[in-house]
Amino acid sequence: MSDILNSDILNLDVVIFGSGIAGLWSLTQLRKAGYATLLLESQRLGGIQTIASQGIIHGGTKYALTGHLTDAAQAIKAMPGIWRSCLSGTGALDLSEVKVLTDHQFLWSTGNLSSKLTSLLASKAMQSRVVPIYDRGMYPKVLQHADFNGYVYRLEEPVLNMESLILSLEKQNKQAILWLEPASKLSVSPIHPWSLELTDPKAGTLCLQAKRLVLAAGRGNEDLLEKLGRTRPSMQLRPLHMLMLQGVDLPPFYAHCLGMSANPRLTITSHQRSHREWVWYIGGQIAESGVHRSQEEQIAQGKRELAEVLPWLDTGLALSQAHWSSFLVDRAEPKFIHGLRPDKPFLHTQDGISVAWPTKLAFAPALSTILMDDLAQSGIQPSGNIIEKPKDWPIPPTPKLPWVVRE
């Protein structure tokens, strides 16, 4: 590595790695607070995991369906309200340009629920989370069919267009996001404060010095830690095998199908491609249990599941002509015993390096607040310096939603 300290250096408070929701939210909030911050991304904007999200701002209802007010259910309960204030332009960040696909979702059952689940949904603990719907005219269109004979509940959790969310945050930080394209090189000194040397084949060399490095690159955190000579914190990957059904005149549908267990059998969100063409993006238990299936097997399972829970769906919709596809995506998280799901956002700081995983899209605001508090406790105050990337330094390519990538 060349002698960075003898070169022209951009002096920063924070350098963030990763342009998923954790990195972009933290970048926006830190810059708004006066921290001199730049973000580095080696993939497309939105990274891998964030752009693959269904866009659901969870409030913990599916965790509460276990019958226990788990740490996960309690920790995430406030998140939809925080996001709604930002989406209205009155919160910590201005997300008023973000496209909200729906401001609520539904829970539905195919028939009789277990007595335990029925009692739970009627309990006082769930009254603030779900509302039973008795008027069939208020059901989503898909469930208004005469053959449907189940239960429907309204769930006050919004669903966002992930592309518009990423682009809104990028728009607010255009001069603070740098692309490390495949031919670029990155060197980091082993001494704090951190000195970084970025080399781009066209833009040349850029030198940065930062008081804090924040690794918010999802599964990329492991490689970054290795590059920095660190082995902790350890990471775990929990994969999903997501399904996509693309067809003409599919009705918009945002809902979780309840089976006999608390974990939703299917979770469906809808995304419009053109005037008449929609994509149903399908997760839930089928995505978790399908990680060992081939693409053909997962698609076949998806067809069977829809035929069981929505048997009337093909009437007038020509589902036989619709296009199915699937893909695997990893959820990167801090390693937990037995590979269990973390309950809260995660931040670990040691020797000037913070490793961050939000663990859920909805937790991005909470993670950013934890990071801000951690910086203050470490004595890193906002310098107030306005730092912008060199004009000739490239910016990351725009995000591509999963169904666009796989055309």
HUVEN-V124895 format. One record per residue. N is the residue number from 1. RES is the residue in three letters. SS is DSSP state (alpha for helix, beta for strand, coil for the rest). PSI is psi in radians with two decimals (NA if undefined). D_CENTER is the distance of its C-alpha to the mean C-alpha in Angstrom with 2 decimals. Layout:
BEGIN
N|RES|SS|PSI|D_CENTER  N|RES|SS|PSI|D_CENTER
END
This chain:
BEGIN
1|MET|coil|2.46|35.52  2|SER|coil|2.93|37.51  3|ASP|coil|1.63|38.54  4|ILE|alpha|-0.68|35.63  5|LEU|alpha|-0.29|37.45  6|ASN|alpha|0.17|40.21  7|SER|coil|2.95|37.98  8|ASP|coil|2.28|36.61  9|ILE|coil|2.43|33.45  10|LEU|beta|2.03|30.63  11|ASN|beta|2.10|30.49  12|LEU|beta|2.76|27.06  13|ASP|beta|-0.77|25.77  14|VAL|beta|2.45|22.36  15|VAL|beta|2.23|20.87  16|ILE|beta|2.38|17.12  17|PHE|beta|2.13|16.01  18|GLY|coil|2.22|12.73  19|SER|coil|0.51|11.16  20|GLY|coil|-3.00|7.43  21|ILE|alpha|-0.61|6.14  22|ALA|alpha|-0.81|8.38  23|GLY|alpha|-0.79|11.15  24|LEU|alpha|-0.72|11.32  25|TRP|alpha|-0.80|11.29  26|SER|alpha|-0.72|13.77  27|LEU|alpha|-0.82|15.77  28|THR|alpha|-0.80|16.29  29|GLN|alpha|-0.67|17.33  30|LEU|alpha|-0.78|19.49  31|ARG|alpha|-0.66|21.26  32|LYS|alpha|-0.56|21.87  33|ALA|coil|-0.07|23.49  34|GLY|coil|0.12|25.68  35|TYR|coil|2.29|24.28  36|ALA|coil|1.89|25.15  37|THR|beta|2.41|21.87  38|LEU|beta|2.68|20.86  39|LEU|beta|2.39|17.72  40|LEU|beta|2.38|18.24  41|GLU|beta|2.36|16.27  42|SER|coil|-0.15|17.85  43|GLN|coil|-2.69|15.74  44|ARG|coil|2.81|14.63  45|LEU|coil|2.41|12.71  46|GLY|coil|-0.13|8.97  47|GLY|coil|-2.41|10.01  48|ILE|coil|-0.93|9.38  49|GLN|coil|-0.74|6.31  50|THR|coil|-0.81|3.88  51|ILE|coil|-0.35|6.82  52|ALA|coil|-0.07|7.26  53|SER|coil|2.64|4.82  54|GLN|coil|-0.14|7.62  55|GLY|coil|0.24|6.63  56|ILE|beta|2.23|8.23  57|ILE|coil|1.57|8.88  58|HIS|coil|2.50|10.55  59|GLY|coil|0.17|13.87  60|GLY|coil|0.07|14.96  61|THR|alpha|-0.75|17.29  62|LYS|alpha|-0.45|16.62  63|TYR|alpha|-0.64|17.32  64|ALA|alpha|-0.38|20.36  65|LEU|coil|-0.17|21.69  66|THR|coil|-0.28|22.88  67|GLY|coil|-0.07|25.62  68|HIS|coil|2.42|24.88  69|LEU|coil|1.42|23.18  70|THR|coil|2.89|21.15  71|ASP|alpha|-0.68|19.69  72|ALA|alpha|-0.78|16.18  73|ALA|alpha|-0.71|17.41  74|GLN|alpha|-0.75|19.15  75|ALA|alpha|-0.58|16.62  76|ILE|alpha|-0.11|13.89  77|LYS|coil|-0.64|16.57  78|ALA|coil|-0.18|16.80  79|MET|alpha|-0.76|13.22  80|PRO|alpha|-0.68|13.71  81|GLY|alpha|-0.71|16.90  82|ILE|alpha|-0.77|15.56  83|TRP|alpha|-0.72|13.06  84|ARG|alpha|-0.69|16.03  85|SER|alpha|-0.65|18.29  86|CYS|alpha|-0.70|16.20  87|LEU|alpha|-0.47|15.94  88|SER|coil|-0.09|19.70  89|GLY|coil|0.20|20.31  90|THR|coil|0.09|21.76  91|GLY|coil|-2.87|19.14  92|ALA|coil|-0.59|18.53  93|LEU|coil|2.72|16.83  94|ASP|coil|1.83|17.92  95|LEU|coil|0.49|15.33  96|SER|coil|-0.29|18.23  97|GLU|coil|-0.09|17.85  98|VAL|coil|2.38|14.44  99|LYS|coil|2.10|15.18  100|VAL|beta|2.03|14.66  101|LEU|beta|-0.65|15.18  102|THR|beta|2.58|16.55  103|ASP|coil|-0.01|17.09  104|HIS|coil|2.88|17.60  105|GLN|beta|-3.09|17.38  106|PHE|beta|2.64|20.05  107|LEU|beta|2.35|20.96  108|TRP|beta|2.65|23.85  109|SER|beta|2.66|26.26  110|THR|coil|-0.29|28.53  111|GLY|coil|-2.43|31.57  112|ASN|coil|2.34|32.67  113|LEU|coil|2.84|30.21  114|SER|coil|2.64|31.41  115|SER|alpha|-0.60|33.50  116|LYS|alpha|-0.78|31.24  117|LEU|alpha|-0.65|28.13  118|THR|alpha|-0.78|30.29  119|SER|alpha|-0.70|31.62  120|LEU|alpha|-0.79|28.26  121|LEU|alpha|-0.44|26.93  122|ALA|alpha|-0.08|30.18  123|SER|coil|2.79|30.07  124|LYS|alpha|-0.60|29.98  125|ALA|alpha|-0.46|26.86  126|MET|alpha|-0.13|24.91  127|GLN|alpha|-0.52|26.69  128|SER|coil|-0.08|24.27  129|ARG|coil|-0.72|21.29  130|VAL|beta|2.63|22.77  131|VAL|beta|2.18|25.81  132|PRO|beta|2.48|28.02  133|ILE|beta|2.12|28.94  134|TYR|coil|-0.42|32.59  135|ASP|coil|1.99|33.30  136|ARG|alpha|-0.46|32.53  137|GLY|alpha|-0.28|32.43  138|MET|alpha|-0.05|29.25  139|TYR|coil|2.71|27.52  140|PRO|coil|2.65|25.06  141|LYS|alpha|-0.70|27.28  142|VAL|alpha|-0.55|26.46  143|LEU|alpha|0.10|27.85  144|GLN|coil|0.02|30.93  145|HIS|coil|2.53|32.87  146|ALA|coil|-0.43|36.12  147|ASP|coil|-0.16|35.33  148|PHE|coil|2.25|32.33  149|ASN|coil|1.09|33.53  150|GLY|coil|-2.76|30.70  151|TYR|coil|2.55|28.99  152|VAL|beta|2.36|26.35  153|TYR|beta|2.51|24.44  154|ARG|beta|2.39|22.45  155|LEU|beta|2.09|19.17  156|GLU|coil|1.14|18.23  157|GLU|coil|2.06|14.44  158|PRO|coil|2.86|13.31  159|VAL|beta|2.28|11.23  160|LEU|beta|2.66|10.24  161|ASN|coil|1.96|11.01  162|MET|alpha|-0.59|8.14  163|GLU|alpha|-0.76|11.10  164|SER|alpha|-0.56|12.86  165|LEU|alpha|-0.84|10.26  166|ILE|alpha|-0.77|10.23  167|LEU|alpha|-0.56|13.97  168|SER|alpha|-0.77|14.75  169|LEU|alpha|-0.63|13.63  170|GLU|alpha|-0.69|15.39  171|LYS|alpha|-0.61|18.40  172|GLN|coil|-0.15|18.84  173|ASN|coil|0.49|18.91  174|LYS|alpha|-0.67|20.61  175|GLN|alpha|0.13|23.28  176|ALA|alpha|0.19|21.13  177|ILE|beta|2.18|18.99  178|LEU|beta|2.49|20.85  179|TRP|beta|2.22|20.44  180|LEU|coil|1.52|21.81  181|GLU|coil|2.90|22.85  182|PRO|coil|-0.57|24.08  183|ALA|coil|-0.07|27.60  184|SER|coil|2.82|26.70  185|LYS|beta|2.54|27.67  186|LEU|beta|2.23|26.39  187|SER|beta|2.46|28.72  188|VAL|beta|2.28|28.22  189|SER|coil|2.63|31.22  190|PRO|coil|0.20|31.41  191|ILE|coil|2.35|32.71  192|HIS|coil|2.38|31.06  193|PRO|coil|2.61|30.67  194|TRP|beta|2.29|28.56  195|SER|beta|2.25|29.99  196|LEU|beta|2.46|28.04  197|GLU|beta|2.07|29.64  198|LEU|beta|2.28|27.74  199|THR|beta|2.11|29.82  200|ASP|beta|2.41|29.08  201|PRO|coil|-0.42|31.68  202|LYS|coil|-0.70|32.26  203|ALA|coil|-0.26|31.38  204|GLY|beta|-2.58|33.11  205|THR|beta|2.40|32.36  206|LEU|beta|2.29|30.36  207|CYS|beta|2.31|30.80  208|LEU|beta|2.58|28.58  209|GLN|beta|2.28|29.34  210|ALA|beta|2.55|26.85  211|LYS|beta|-0.46|27.29  212|ARG|beta|2.35|23.83  213|LEU|beta|2.32|21.42  214|VAL|beta|2.03|17.77  215|LEU|beta|1.88|15.98  216|ALA|coil|0.75|12.22  217|ALA|coil|0.43|12.06  218|GLY|coil|-2.22|10.27  219|ARG|coil|-0.30|13.06  220|GLY|alpha|-0.25|15.07  221|ASN|alpha|-0.62|15.87  222|GLU|alpha|-0.78|18.52  223|ASP|alpha|-0.68|20.35  224|LEU|alpha|-0.73|20.28  225|LEU|alpha|-0.72|21.75  226|GLU|alpha|-0.71|24.38  227|LYS|alpha|-0.55|25.24  228|LEU|coil|0.08|25.79  229|GLY|coil|0.44|27.93  230|ARG|coil|2.69|25.76  231|THR|coil|-0.20|25.03  232|ARG|coil|2.65|23.17  233|PRO|coil|2.68|20.79  234|SER|coil|2.67|20.34  235|MET|beta|2.61|17.15  236|GLN|beta|2.67|16.49  237|LEU|beta|2.21|14.65  238|ARG|beta|1.85|13.99  239|PRO|beta|2.77|13.94  240|LEU|beta|2.57|13.24  241|HIS|beta|1.58|15.56  242|MET|beta|2.62|14.05  243|LEU|beta|2.60|16.72  244|MET|beta|2.25|17.36  245|LEU|beta|2.06|20.50  246|GLN|beta|2.18|21.73  247|GLY|beta|3.01|24.94  248|VAL|beta|2.34|27.21  249|ASP|coil|0.38|27.39  250|LEU|coil|2.22|24.64  251|PRO|coil|2.51|24.26  252|PRO|coil|2.39|20.96  253|PHE|coil|2.15|19.70  254|TYR|coil|1.72|16.83  255|ALA|beta|2.75|17.83  256|HIS|beta|2.23|17.81  257|CYS|beta|2.14|21.02  258|LEU|beta|2.32|22.70  259|GLY|coil|-2.54|25.07  260|MET|coil|-0.26|27.43  261|SER|coil|3.04|24.84  262|ALA|coil|-0.46|22.18  263|ASN|coil|2.20|19.25  264|PRO|coil|2.32|18.48  265|ARG|coil|-0.82|20.27  266|LEU|beta|2.52|18.15  267|THR|beta|2.07|15.11  268|ILE|beta|2.24|15.62  269|THR|beta|2.75|14.00  270|SER|beta|2.48|16.16  271|HIS|beta|2.12|15.96  272|GLN|beta|2.25|19.24  273|ARG|coil|-0.63|20.58  274|SER|coil|-2.98|24.05  275|HIS|coil|-0.71|26.52  276|ARG|coil|-0.15|26.92  277|GLU|beta|2.26|24.29  278|TRP|beta|2.74|21.09  279|VAL|beta|2.25|18.45  280|TRP|beta|2.12|17.55  281|TYR|beta|2.07|14.29  282|ILE|beta|2.12|15.05  283|GLY|beta|-2.57|13.44  284|GLY|coil|-2.74|14.84  285|GLN|alpha|-0.60|17.74  286|ILE|alpha|-0.57|18.76  287|ALA|alpha|-0.59|15.71  288|GLU|alpha|-0.76|16.35  289|SER|alpha|-0.27|20.10  290|GLY|alpha|0.12|20.05  291|VAL|alpha|-0.34|19.07  292|HIS|alpha|0.03|22.81  293|ARG|coil|2.63|23.74  294|SER|coil|2.96|24.51  295|GLN|alpha|-0.75|22.99  296|GLU|alpha|-0.73|26.22  297|GLU|alpha|-0.67|26.19  298|GLN|alpha|-0.71|22.64  299|ILE|alpha|-0.74|23.52  300|ALA|alpha|-0.70|26.78  301|GLN|alpha|-0.70|25.13  302|GLY|alpha|-0.73|22.84  303|LYS|alpha|-0.73|26.03  304|ARG|alpha|-0.75|27.81  305|GLU|alpha|-0.83|25.19  306|LEU|alpha|-0.67|25.17  307|ALA|alpha|-0.54|28.96  308|GLU|alpha|-0.73|29.19  309|VAL|alpha|-0.39|26.96  310|LEU|coil|1.11|27.73  311|PRO|coil|-0.38|31.09  312|TRP|coil|-0.04|32.22  313|LEU|coil|-0.59|29.29  314|ASP|coil|-0.23|31.22  315|THR|coil|1.94|33.96  316|GLY|coil|-0.02|34.13  317|LEU|coil|-0.11|30.73  318|ALA|coil|0.90|31.99  319|LEU|alpha|-0.41|29.12  320|SER|alpha|-0.38|31.36  321|GLN|alpha|-0.06|30.74  322|ALA|coil|2.76|26.95  323|HIS|beta|2.20|24.97  324|TRP|beta|2.54|22.85  325|SER|beta|2.92|20.60  326|SER|beta|2.84|18.16  327|PHE|beta|2.75|16.22  328|LEU|beta|2.41|15.02  329|VAL|beta|2.47|11.76  330|ASP|beta|2.43|11.58  331|ARG|beta|1.96|9.40  332|ALA|beta|2.30|10.90  333|GLU|beta|2.89|12.17  334|PRO|beta|2.54|15.51  335|LYS|coil|2.21|18.30  336|PHE|coil|2.74|19.56  337|ILE|alpha|2.35|22.90  338|HIS|alpha|0.29|23.14  339|GLY|alpha|0.37|19.49  340|LEU|coil|2.79|18.46  341|ARG|coil|2.29|15.03  342|PRO|coil|2.57|14.68  343|ASP|coil|-0.37|15.15  344|LYS|coil|2.91|13.95  345|PRO|coil|2.67|12.17  346|PHE|beta|2.29|14.30  347|LEU|beta|2.20|16.46  348|HIS|beta|2.19|19.62  349|THR|beta|2.30|22.16  350|GLN|beta|2.24|25.36  351|ASP|coil|0.76|27.83  352|GLY|coil|0.14|25.77  353|ILE|beta|2.15|22.60  354|SER|beta|2.29|19.41  355|VAL|beta|2.18|16.86  356|ALA|beta|2.36|13.44  357|TRP|beta|2.14|10.54  358|PRO|coil|-0.46|8.40  359|THR|coil|-0.39|8.34  360|LYS|coil|2.52|6.03  361|LEU|alpha|-0.79|3.62  362|ALA|alpha|-0.43|7.29  363|PHE|alpha|-0.01|8.89  364|ALA|alpha|-0.78|8.37  365|PRO|alpha|-0.69|11.84  366|ALA|alpha|-0.72|13.41  367|LEU|alpha|-0.73|12.62  368|SER|alpha|-0.71|14.07  369|THR|alpha|-0.73|17.03  370|ILE|alpha|-0.73|17.67  371|LEU|alpha|-0.76|17.83  372|MET|alpha|-0.78|20.18  373|ASP|alpha|-0.68|22.34  374|ASP|alpha|-0.71|22.52  375|LEU|alpha|-0.79|23.72  376|ALA|alpha|-0.75|26.30  377|GLN|alpha|-0.43|27.52  378|SER|coil|0.02|27.98  379|GLY|coil|0.24|30.12  380|ILE|coil|1.82|27.93  381|GLN|coil|2.71|28.56  382|PRO|coil|2.23|27.45  383|SER|coil|-0.38|30.00  384|GLY|coil|-0.01|29.63  385|ASN|coil|2.39|29.99  386|ILE|coil|1.89|28.47  387|ILE|coil|2.26|27.38  388|GLU|coil|2.62|26.57  389|LYS|coil|2.69|26.18  390|PRO|coil|2.49|29.33  391|LYS|coil|-0.53|29.62  392|ASP|coil|0.04|30.18  393|TRP|coil|2.34|27.13  394|PRO|coil|2.70|24.66  395|ILE|coil|2.70|21.21  396|PRO|coil|2.64|18.35  397|PRO|coil|2.70|18.41  398|THR|coil|2.72|16.35  399|PRO|coil|2.72|13.25  400|LYS|coil|2.19|14.14  401|LEU|coil|2.70|12.43  402|PRO|alpha|-0.69|13.10  403|TRP|alpha|-0.31|16.23  404|VAL|alpha|-0.74|17.57  405|VAL|alpha|-0.64|17.34  406|ARG|coil|0.41|19.19  407|GLU|coil|NA|21.95
END
